[in-house]
């Protein structure tokens, strides 16, 4: 997941207003992103453009775009590039989305085939305007991928579907291997960062997915640096383990523009290492923890035993 947040691990957000403009803090020395270049990057960019599919790599200004695209890896974003919610941390545009494109699943599967991917991550904007919040479109995309690239491992990163269990079941029952839903931050900061979302509802999404298919790996991510306290983070990790969440990603929140929430604190890389050790001791099967980690970053390596 080179994914989703210049500030975000996008997958689900809130419907609140953007934060008032704030001066942007200078990134510390360990936050360094190289400019996109190379044959692999150009090939990925060409295929994505020709296939007319959206990537969260571009829409969310992901800092890992250069690295991932150079390795022919991308995180695809379904259902357009306009979200019905307006998270204070996320760079994806918000407003009234266009109608669903029924050919999008086939086009995306074709792009994945051309890229030769062995692991693909598919996410989406929030589509609170749809009766099923986009669940059927996720499932149709998974089926198209399985038909076109049968050996490709499929990971989904879904919104909260407004807590609708039927929507979660629809996606979890599709031919996927990993069900990802990001909690993003600690409960105390939801009103500020994810207004319109609910912490318990997001936990339920992962719980419903686990109950639907016991063989399904579940995954969640948090961004740090929004003002959370260590004990709050620890409680979230324990909540995730209580519903048998398998995979965890922890990364630094980066402010995508002056109109978004400011960074309250940059964590030292050693702090991310410490959180990674603690999470593994709690029983997570795989933990990716670091300043530039996003929920799709190195996603192909998050499957235990692979």
VOBA-1610 file (N, C-alpha, C; in pm, whole numbers, padded with zeros to 5 digits, always signed):
BEGIN
Unk+00066-00070+00000Unk+00000+00000+00000Unk+00094+00100+00000Unk+00223+00071-00134Unk+00230+00213-00149Unk+00093+00251-00135Unk+00046+00285-00036Unk-00091+00319-00034Unk-00104+00436+00049Unk-00178+00479+00056Unk-00274+00575+00063Unk-00253+00672+00158Unk-00184+00732+00182Unk-00196+00861+00239Unk-00068+00933+00207Unk-00075+01044+00151Unk+00035+01133+00155Unk+00028+01166+00294Unk-00087+01152+00329Unk-00123+01159+00464Unk-00198+01038+00498Unk-00223+00947+00413Unk-00324+00854+00453Unk-00296+00712+00416Unk-00372+00616+00471Unk-00380+00482+00420Unk-00516+00471+00365Unk-00555+00536+00289Unk-00691+00561+00250Unk-00770+00432+00240Unk-00880+00434+00280Unk-00962+00318+00272Unk-01094+00358+00326Unk-01093+00441+00427Unk-01217+00489+00482Unk-01186+00615+00557Unk-01271+00710+00548Unk-01244+00833+00617Unk-01367+00892+00678Unk-01366+01020+00705Unk-01476+01085+00769Unk-01540+01186+00678Unk-01654+01238+00723Unk-01729+01333+00643Unk-01713+01474+00696Unk-01613+01498+00776Unk-01595+01628+00837Unk-01530+01727+00742Unk-01527+01851+00785Unk-01463+01956+00706Unk-01312+01942+00716Unk-01242+01988+00614Unk-01097+01989+00618Unk-01050+02085+00726Unk-00931+02057+00779Unk-00875+02143+00881Unk-00840+02279+00821Unk-00843+02386+00905Unk-00802+02516+00853Unk-00656+02513+00814Unk-00615+02598+00719Unk-00475+02597+00673Unk-00377+02610+00788Unk-00273+02529+00786Unk-00171+02529+00890Unk-00033+02536+00825Unk+00062+02602+00891Unk+00199+02599+00837Unk+00252+02457+00839Unk+00321+02416+00733Unk+00370+02280+00724Unk+00508+02272+00788Unk+00526+02170+00872Unk+00653+02150+00939Unk+00752+02085+00843Unk+00877+02119+00861Unk+00982+02061+00779Unk+00999+01914+00815Unk+01006+01828+00713Unk+01027+01686+00738Unk+01164+01664+00801Unk+01175+01570+00894Unk+01306+01535+00949Unk+01391+01463+00844Unk+01516+01444+00875Unk+01610+01387+00778Unk+01572+01247+00732Unk+01501+01172+00818Unk+01470+01033+00779Unk+01348+01023+00686Unk+01282+01134+00659Unk+01172+01135+00563Unk+01227+01185+00430Unk+01266+01092+00346Unk+01323+01128+00217Unk+01258+01042+00108Unk+01208+01105+00005Unk+01142+01034-00103Unk+01212+01069-00233Unk+01251+00966-00310Unk+01319+00994-00436Unk+01218+01020-00548Unk+01260+01097-00646Unk+01174+01131-00758Unk+01153+01008-00847Unk+01032+00994-00904Unk+01007+00881-00993Unk+01097+00884-01115Unk+01149+00766-01150Unk+01234+00756-01269Unk+01255+00609-01302Unk+01317+00581-01415Unk+01352+00446-01451Unk+01251+00379-01543Unk+01295+00272-01608Unk+01212+00201-01704Unk+01088+00140-01638Unk+01107+00081-01520Unk+00994+00018-01451Unk+00885+00118-01418Unk+00926+00235-01370Unk+00829+00341-01339Unk+00755+00384-01464Unk+00830+00408-01573Unk+00766+00455-01696Unk+00672+00350-01754Unk+00710+00223-01743Unk+00624+00116-01794Unk+00493+00109-01714Unk+00503+00116-01582Unk+00384+00112-01499Unk+00293+00230-01527Unk+00351+00349-01537Unk+00273+00469-01565Unk+00199+00457-01698Unk+00268+00401-01799Unk+00208+00386-01931Unk+00090+00290-01927Unk+00107+00175-01860Unk+00000+00076-01854Unk-00119+00129-01775Unk-00094+00196-01665Unk-00202+00254-01585Unk-00280+00355-01667Unk-00210+00442-01740Unk-00277+00543-01821Unk-00358+00480-01934Unk-00299+00382-02003Unk-00367+00318-02116Unk-00489+00238-02070Unk-00483+00185-01950Unk-00593+00103-01898Unk-00707+00188-01841Unk-00682+00317-01825Unk-00782+00408-01770Unk-00832+00361-01634Unk-00737+00327-01548Unk-00768+00291-01411Unk-00698+00390-01318Unk-00757+00412-01202Unk-00699+00504-01105Unk-00615+00429-01004Unk-00508+00492-00958Unk-00428+00434-00851Unk-00428+00528-00732Unk-00431+00468-00614Unk-00423+00551-00494Unk-00283+00609-00481Unk-00187+00546-00546Unk-00049+00596-00547Unk-00047+00741-00593Unk-00123+00771-00699Unk-00128+00905-00754Unk-00226+00993-00679Unk-00347+00941-00656Unk-00454+01023-00599Unk-00422+01068-00457Unk-00354+00983-00379Unk-00323+01017-00240Unk-00180+01067-00223Unk-00110+01091-00336Unk+00026+01145-00331Unk+00118+01056-00247Unk+00109+00927-00267Unk+00186+00834-00183Unk+00336+00858-00197Unk+00409+00863-00085Unk+00553+00887-00091Unk+00633+00771-00148Unk+00570+00653-00161Unk+00641+00536-00210Unk+00615+00507-00357Unk+00550+00600-00426Unk+00514+00576-00566Unk+00634+00538-00650Unk+00744+00610-00635Unk+00861+00583-00719Unk+00913+00442-00699Unk+00925+00399-00575Unk+00979+00266-00546Unk+00886+00157-00597Unk+00756+00171-00566Unk+00662+00066-00604Unk+00645+00057-00755Unk+00629+00170-00822Unk+00610+00168-00966Unk+00734+00118-01037Unk+00849+00144-00981Unk+00973+00092-01041Unk+00977-00060-01036Unk+00899-00120-00942Unk+00891-00265-00930Unk+00761-00319-00988Unk+00697-00239-01076Unk+00572-00279-01143Unk+00464-00315-01043Unk+00454-00237-00936Unk+00353-00258-00834Unk+00271-00132-00818Unk+00140-00148-00808Unk+00052-00033-00787Unk-00068-00076-00706Unk-00129+00019-00635Unk-00253-00006-00563Unk-00365+00063-00638Unk-00460-00014-00685Unk-00564+00038-00772Unk-00685+00087-00691Unk-00742+00198-00737Unk-00855+00258-00667Unk-00980+00250-00753Unk-01080+00181-00703Unk-01204+00158-00775Unk-01302+00274-00760Unk-01397+00278-00852Unk-01517+00362-00842Unk-01490+00511-00851Unk-01386+00546-00927Unk-01359+00687-00951Unk-01255+00745-00857Unk-01232+00875-00873Unk-01131+00942-00793Unk-01190+01049-00703Unk-01323+01043-00681Unk-01392+01140-00597Unk-01462+01068-00483Unk-01431+01107-00361Unk-01482+01040-00242Unk-01603+01116-00186Unk-01697+01042-00129Unk-01814+01106-00069Unk-01785+01159+00071Unk-01668+01127+00123Unk-01630+01178+00255Unk-01514+01276+00240Unk-01483+01344+00348Unk-01381+01447+00343Unk-01294+01439+00468Unk-01201+01343+00469Unk-01115+01324+00585Unk-01017+01438+00598Unk-00988+01474+00722Unk-00894+01581+00746Unk-00751+01546+00712Unk-00723+01418+00689Unk-00585+01374+00664Unk-00560+01331+00521Unk-00664+01316+00440Unk-00650+01246+00312Unk-00648+01340+00192Unk-00561+01309+00097Unk-00541+01394-00020Unk-00639+01365-00133Unk-00717+01256-00123Unk-00812+01223-00230Unk-00924+01327-00233Unk-00962+01370-00352Unk-01064+01474-00364Unk-01200+01422-00318Unk-01287+01515-00278Unk-01420+01474-00233Unk-01525+01553-00310Unk-01647+01499-00311Unk-01755+01564-00382Unk-01858+01461-00425Unk-01923+01487-00538Unk-02024+01395-00591Unk-01960+01305-00696Unk-01951+01174-00668Unk-01884+01083-00762Unk-01968+01059-00888Unk-01901+01012-00990Unk-01970+00972-01113Unk-02032+00833-01097Unk-02116+00796-01191Unk-02176+00662-01188Unk-02069+00556-01204Unk-02095+00437-01153Unk-02000+00327-01166Unk-01983+00287-01312Unk-01861+00250-01345Unk-01829+00200-01479Unk-01828+00048-01473Unk-01926-00020-01536Unk-01933-00166-01528Unk-01814-00236-01592Unk-01739-00167-01677Unk-01623-00228-01743Unk-01494-00209-01662Unk-01500-00135-01554Unk-01379-00110-01476Unk-01315-00239-01424Unk-01389-00336-01371Unk-01325-00459-01325Unk-01242-00528-01433Unk-01293-00532-01555Unk-01221-00598-01665Unk-01096-00518-01702Unk-01110-00386-01709Unk-00994-00303-01742Unk-00884-00317-01636Unk-00924-00321-01510Unk-00825-00334-01404Unk-00757-00470-01412Unk-00834-00576-01436Unk-00775-00710-01447Unk-00677-00716-01563Unk-00709-00648-01673Unk-00620-00645-01787Unk-00490-00573-01753Unk-00501-00463-01679Unk-00381-00388-01638Unk-00292-00474-01548Unk-00354-00547-01456Unk-00277-00634-01366Unk-00206-00743-01444Unk-00276-00799-01545Unk-00214-00901-01630Unk-00095-00843-01706Unk-00111-00725-01762Unk-00002-00662-01838Unk+00118-00632-01748Unk+00090-00594-01624Unk+00199-00563-01531Unk+00266-00689-01477Unk+00200-00803-01492Unk+00256-00929-01444Unk+00259-00939-01292Unk+00160-00882-01227Unk+00159-00880-01081Unk+00128-01018-01022Unk+00192-01049-00913Unk+00162-01171-00838Unk+00082-01140-00712Unk+00076-01013-00676Unk-00003-00966-00561Unk-00059-00830-00598Unk-00190-00814-00588Unk-00252-00687-00621Unk-00336-00638-00504Unk-00334-00507-00483Unk-00418-00444-00381Unk-00521-00358-00451Unk-00647-00378-00417Unk-00753-00294-00473Unk-00826-00225-00359Unk-00839-00095-00371Unk-00907-00015-00271Unk-01012+00070-00342Unk-01069+00166-00274Unk-01170+00250-00337Unk-01187+00378-00258Unk-01250+00474-00323Unk-01303+00588-00251Unk-01424+00540-00173Unk-01469+00619-00077Unk-01596+00589-00010Unk-01710+00622-00105Unk-01806+00532-00115Unk-01923+00553-00201Unk-02049+00539-00117Unk-02069+00635-00029Unk-02187+00634+00056Unk-02314+00664-00022Unk-02299+00699-00150Unk-02415+00726-00235Unk-02476+00599-00292Unk-02410+00485-00279Unk-02459+00360-00336Unk-02529+00276-00230Unk-02630+00200-00273Unk-02707+00120-00178Unk-02621+00020-00102Unk-02523-00040-00171Unk-02437-00139-00106Unk-02299-00081-00075Unk-02285+00051-00096Unk-02159+00124-00069Unk-02042+00074-00154Unk-02074+00006-00263Unk-01971-00038-00356Unk-01923-00181-00338Unk-01987-00257-00251Unk-01941-00393-00222Unk-01948-00484-00344Unk-02056-00476-00420Unk-02069-00562-00539Unk-01960-00532-00641Unk-01920-00407-00651Unk-01815-00369-00746Unk-01681-00427-00703Unk-01653-00426-00573Unk-01533-00493-00522Unk-01534-00641-00560Unk-01648-00707-00534Unk-01657-00851-00560Unk-01643-00881-00710Unk-01705-00798-00794Unk-01694-00817-00939Unk-01550-00802-00985Unk-01478-00707-00926Unk-01337-00687-00961Unk-01253-00807-00920Unk-01279-00859-00801Unk-01205-00977-00755Unk-01229-01095-00848Unk-01353-01113-00892Unk-01383-01224-00984Unk-01315-01205-01118Unk-01314-01081-01168Unk-01247-01053-01295Unk-01097-01078-01285Unk-01038-01041-01172Unk-00896-01067-01151Unk-00867-01216-01144Unk-00948-01289-01072Unk-00926-01433-01059Unk-00939-01501-01194Unk-01031-01455-01276Unk-01050-01514-01408Unk-00934-01482-01501Unk-00883-01359-01494Unk-00780-01313-01587Unk-00639-01351-01541Unk-00614-01340-01411Unk-00481-01370-01356Unk-00499-01464-01236Unk-00530-01591-01261Unk-00570-01683-01155Unk-00465-01703-01045Unk-00337-01681-01075Unk-00234-01704-00974Unk-00201-01579-00893Unk-00264-01469-00924Unk-00237-01343-00854Unk-00311-01341-00720Unk-00239-01311-00614Unk-00301-01298-00482Unk-00374-01165-00473Unk-00497-01167-00423Unk-00581-01047-00422Unk-00601-00997-00279Unk-00566-00871-00257Unk-00588-00803-00130Unk-00684-00687-00153Unk-00785-00675-00068Unk-00876-00561-00077Unk-00855-00472+00045Unk-00869-00343+00023Unk-00865-00243+00129Unk-00994-00165+00118Unk-01091-00197+00203Unk-01226-00143+00185Unk-01258-00029+00280Unk-01358+00051+00242Unk-01416+00147+00336Unk-01495+00072+00444Unk-01564+00144+00529Unk-01639+00075+00636Unk-01778+00033+00594Unk-01820+00069+00471Unk-01953+00031+00421Unk-02064+00070+00518Unk-02039+00177+00594Unk-02135+00225+00694Unk-02174+00115+00794Unk-02085+00018+00811Unk-02110-00089+00906Unk-02208-00194+00857Unk-02243-00192+00731Unk-02341-00286+00676Unk-02276-00424+00662Unk-02319-00517+00743Unk-02258-00649+00745Unk-02269-00719+00611Unk-02384-00703+00543Unk-02404-00770+00414Unk-02299-00728+00312Unk-02258-00602+00317Unk-02157-00554+00223Unk-02021-00617+00252Unk-01986-00625+00381Unk-01860-00689+00418Unk-01861-00835+00376Unk-01971-00904+00399Unk-01982-01045+00362Unk-01969-01062+00211Unk-02027-00972+00134Unk-02017-00980-00012Unk-01871-00978-00057Unk-01793-00888+00001Unk-01652-00876-00038Unk-01570-00992+00018Unk-01593-01026+00143Unk-01516-01134+00206Unk-01543-01268+00140Unk-01659-01285+00079Unk-01694-01410+00012Unk-01638-01418-00130Unk-01586-01308-00180Unk-01527-01305-00314Unk-01392-01377-00312Unk-01335-01407-00429Unk-01208-01482-00434Unk-01087-01393-00399Unk-01077-01360-00270Unk-00967-01277-00221Unk-00891-01353-00113Unk-00769-01309-00085Unk-00689-01373+00020Unk-00673-01285+00145Unk-00677-01153+00127Unk-00654-01062+00239Unk-00762-00955+00240Unk-00821-00935+00359Unk-00920-00829+00377Unk-00859-00724+00469Unk-00838-00604+00414Unk-00775-00494+00486Unk-00876-00383+00509Unk-00879-00333+00629Unk-00957-00212+00659Unk-00878-00133+00763Unk-00850-00008+00734Unk-00766+00072+00822Unk-00845+00144+00931Unk-00796+00134+01053Unk-00855+00211+01163Unk-00804+00355+01161Unk-00690+00377+01101Unk-00628+00507+01079Unk-00570+00573+01203Unk-00649+00586+01312Unk-00600+00655+01430Unk-00673+00603+01554Unk-00646+00663+01668Unk-00705+00618+01794Unk-00845+00678+01809Unk-00932+00615+01889Unk-01072+00662+01899Unk-01086+00809+01936Unk-01002+00860+02025Unk-01014+00999+02069Unk-01001+01099+01954Unk-00928+01062+01850Unk-00902+01153+01739Unk-00997+01132+01621Unk-01094+01043+01635Unk-01185+01017+01523Unk-01264+01140+01483Unk-01316+01213+01579Unk-01397+01330+01545Unk-01317+01431+01466Unk-01188+01442+01497Unk-01100+01537+01430Unk-01053+01486+01294Unk-01016+01359+01289Unk-00954+01304+01168Unk-01050+01224+01081Unk-01150+01162+01143Unk-01239+01072+01069Unk-01385+01099+01104Unk-01423+01225+01110Unk-01562+01258+01141Unk-01655+01185+01045Unk-01756+01119+01099Unk-01845+01040+01016Unk-01815+00892+01024Unk-01693+00857+01066Unk-01657+00717+01088Unk-01670+00686+01237Unk-01677+00559+01269Unk-01688+00516+01408Unk-01586+00406+01433Unk-01514+00420+01543Unk-01409+00325+01575Unk-01464+00183+01587Unk-01570+00165+01665Unk-01626+00031+01683Unk-01678-00027+01552Unk-01729+00060+01467Unk-01779+00014+01338Unk-01665-00039+01251Unk-01550+00028+01257Unk-01436-00020+01180Unk-01386-00153+01234Unk-01385-00169+01365Unk-01349-00300+01422Unk-01447-00407+01375Unk-01575-00371+01366Unk-01675-00467+01321Unk-01650-00514+01179Unk-01602-00424+01093Unk-01573-00463+00955Unk-01475-00580+00953Unk-01367-00567+01030Unk-01267-00674+01035Unk-01323-00799+01102Unk-01406-00780+01203Unk-01466-00895+01271Unk-01562-00969+01178Unk-01646-00894+01104Unk-01739-00957+01010Unk-01663-01035+00903Unk-01553-00979+00853Unk-01474-01048+00751Unk-01418-01178+00806Unk-01365-01174+00927Unk-01310-01295+00991Unk-01420-01399+01011Unk-01538-01358+01054Unk-01647-01452+01078Unk-01700-01511+00948Unk-01687-01439+00839Unk-01735-01488+00709Unk-01647-01600+00657Unk-01515-01581+00669Unk-01420-01682+00619Unk-01302-01693+00714Unk-01293-01807+00778Unk-01186-01827+00875Unk-01049-01836+00808Unk-01046-01869+00679Unk-00918-01880+00609Unk-00868-01745+00558Unk-00948-01642+00573Unk-00914-01510+00522Unk-00820-01438+00618Unk-00712-01384+00565Unk-00624-01301+00647Unk-00684-01162+00660Unk-00681-01107+00781Unk-00731-00971+00802Unk-00615-00879+00837Unk-00631-00753+00800Unk-00518-00660+00808Unk-00572-00520+00841Unk-00494-00443+00916Unk-00535-00307+00951Unk-00412-00218+00961Unk-00435-00087+00949Unk-00324+00007+00956Unk-00356+00130+01039Unk-00252+00187+01096Unk-00262+00312+01171Unk-00157+00409+01122Unk-00190+00537+01123Unk-00090+00640+01101Unk-00063+00708+01235Unk+00062+00735+01262Unk+00103+00794+01388Unk+00154+00936+01364Unk+00142+01018+01467Unk+00188+01155+01455Unk+00076+01258+01453Unk-00048+01214+01481Unk-00162+01304+01482Unk-00195+01356+01622Unk-00117+01313+01720Unk-00142+01357+01857Unk-00185+01245+01949Unk-00174+01121+01903Unk-00212+01006+01984Unk-00110+00982+02096Unk-00156+00922+02205Unk-00068+00884+02316Unk-00032+00736+02303Unk+00080+00699+02360Unk+00128+00561+02348Unk+00025+00462+02401Unk-00036+00491+02515Unk-00134+00398+02573Unk-00255+00382+02482Unk-00290+00488+02409Unk-00403+00480+02317Unk-00370+00388+02200Unk-00250+00400+02148Unk-00207+00312+02040Unk-00207+00168+02087Unk-00154+00147+02206Unk-00146+00012+02262Unk-00285-00050+02275Unk-00381+00030+02318Unk-00518-00019+02332Unk-00577-00059+02197Unk-00550+00021+02093Unk-00598-00013+01959Unk-00538-00146+01913Unk-00409-00164+01936Unk-00345-00290+01895Unk-00407-00409+01968Unk-00436-00391+02097Unk-00499-00500+02173Unk-00640-00526+02121Unk-00712-00420+02083Unk-00846-00440+02025Unk-00837-00519+01895Unk-00737-00490+01814Unk-00721-00564+01688Unk-00689-00710+01714Unk-00604-00736+01811Unk-00572-00875+01842Unk-00693-00948+01901Unk-00780-00875+01969Unk-00898-00940+02029Unk-00993-00994+01922Unk-00983-00940+01798Unk-01065-00992+01688Unk-00977-01068+01589Unk-00859-01111+01637Unk-00769-01198+01561Unk-00718-01134+01432Unk-00694-01004+01432Unk-00634-00940+01315Unk-00493-00994+01295Unk-00460-01031+01172Unk-00334-01098+01143Unk-00218-01004+01113Unk-00245-00899+01036Unk-00139-00817+00978Unk-00160-00671+01018Unk-00051-00603+01053Unk-00058-00465+01099Unk+00044-00379+01026Unk+00002-00258+00986Unk+00096-00161+00932Unk+00090-00034+01015Unk+00207+00023+01042Unk+00218+00147+01119Unk+00309+00242+01043Unk+00262+00363+01016Unk+00341+00460+00941Unk+00323+00601+00994Unk+00409+00689+00952Unk+00404+00830+00991Unk+00301+00905+00909Unk+00215+00982+00977Unk+00125+01072+00906Unk+00205+01186+00845Unk+00179+01214+00717Unk+00243+01325+00648Unk+00133+01416+00593Unk+00140+01543+00625Unk+00039+01639+00582Unk+00048+01662+00432Unk-00058+01629+00356Unk-00050+01644+00211Unk-00059+01787+00161Unk-00121+01876+00238Unk-00129+02017+00197Unk-00158+02101+00321Unk-00150+02232+00306Unk-00177+02321+00419Unk-00323+02317+00461Unk-00409+02262+00377Unk-00551+02253+00409Unk-00585+02129+00491Unk-00486+02043+00513Unk-00510+01919+00587Unk-00456+01928+00730Unk-00489+01829+00808Unk-00445+01828+00948Unk-00294+01836+00956Unk-00243+01913+01051Unk-00098+01925+01065Unk-00038+01803+01133Unk+00089+01780+01110Unk+00163+01677+01183Unk+00189+01729+01324Unk+00146+01653+01423Unk+00172+01693+01561Unk+00312+01652+01606Unk+00358+01538+01552Unk+00490+01491+01593Unk+00544+01394+01489Unk+00674+01404+01460Unk+00741+01305+01377Unk+00807+01203+01470Unk+00770+01077+01452Unk+00828+00972+01533Unk+00964+00933+01478Unk+01058+00911+01568Unk+01190+00864+01529Unk+01179+00721+01476Unk+01259+00684+01377Unk+01254+00545+01327Unk+01267+00441+01437Unk+01342+00471+01543Unk+01357+00374+01652Unk+01225+00351+01725Unk+01138+00454+01727Unk+01007+00435+01788Unk+00923+00340+01706Unk+00933+00352+01574Unk+00860+00257+01489Unk+00912+00115+01508Unk+01043+00101+01523Unk+01100-00031+01549Unk+01046-00089+01680Unk+01036-00004+01782Unk+00986-00050+01912Unk+00839-00091+01902Unk+00758-00013+01829Unk+00619-00050+01811Unk+00607-00181+01733Unk+00693-00200+01636Unk+00690-00325+01561Unk+00718-00444+01649Unk+00819-00432+01736Unk+00851-00542+01828Unk+00735-00571+01922Unk+00676-00464+01975Unk+00565-00483+02070Unk+00446-00548+02003Unk+00416-00506+01880Unk+00302-00564+01809Unk+00325-00711+01779Unk+00447-00746+01740Unk+00476-00887+01714Unk+00463-00970+01842Unk+00503-00912+01955Unk+00489-00982+02083Unk+00343-01002+02120Unk+00256-00913+02072Unk+00113-00928+02097Unk+00051-01042+02016Unk+00121-01086+01911Unk+00072-01199+01834Unk+00036-01171+01690Unk+00057-01048+01640Unk+00033-01023+01498Unk+00126-01111+01415Unk+00074-01169+01310Unk+00154-01261+01228Unk+00256-01188+01143Unk+00224-01066+01106Unk+00321-00984+01032Unk+00298-00838+01069Unk+00408-00765+01088Unk+00401-00622+01121Unk+00498-00546+01032Unk+00449-00442+00968Unk+00532-00350+00891Unk+00524-00215+00961Unk+00636-00167+01014Unk+00634-00045+01094Unk+00752+00043+01058Unk+00725+00165+01012Unk+00832+00257+00973Unk+00775+00388+00927Unk+00856+00493+00920Unk+00805+00626+00884Unk+00730+00632+00752Unk+00778+00561+00650Unk+00714+00569+00518Unk+00624+00449+00488Unk+00597+00368+00587Unk+00509+00252+00566Unk+00366+00300+00540Unk+00305+00241+00439Unk+00163+00259+00410Unk+00103+00120+00399Unk-00029+00111+00405Unk-00090-00021+00419Unk-00065-00112+00301Unk-00027-00057+00185Unk+00005-00142+00070Unk+00154-00151+00044Unk+00235-00085+00123Unk+00379-00085+00101Unk+00436-00224+00130Unk+00503-00282+00032Unk+00557-00418+00043Unk+00447-00519+00076Unk+00325-00492+00027Unk+00210-00577+00062Unk+00234-00724+00025Unk+00310-00748-00082Unk+00335-00885-00124Unk+00413-00965-00019Unk+00481-00895+00072Unk+00560-00964+00176Unk+00483-00979+00306Unk+00358-00933+00311Unk+00284-00935+00437Unk+00215-01067+00465Unk+00220-01160+00372Unk+00153-01287+00389Unk+00247-01383+00463Unk+00213-01422+00585Unk+00300-01511+00662Unk+00332-01638+00585Unk+00459-01673+00585Unk+00501-01796+00520Unk+00536-01780+00375Unk+00507-01656+00319Unk+00539-01633+00177Unk+00680-01579+00163
//
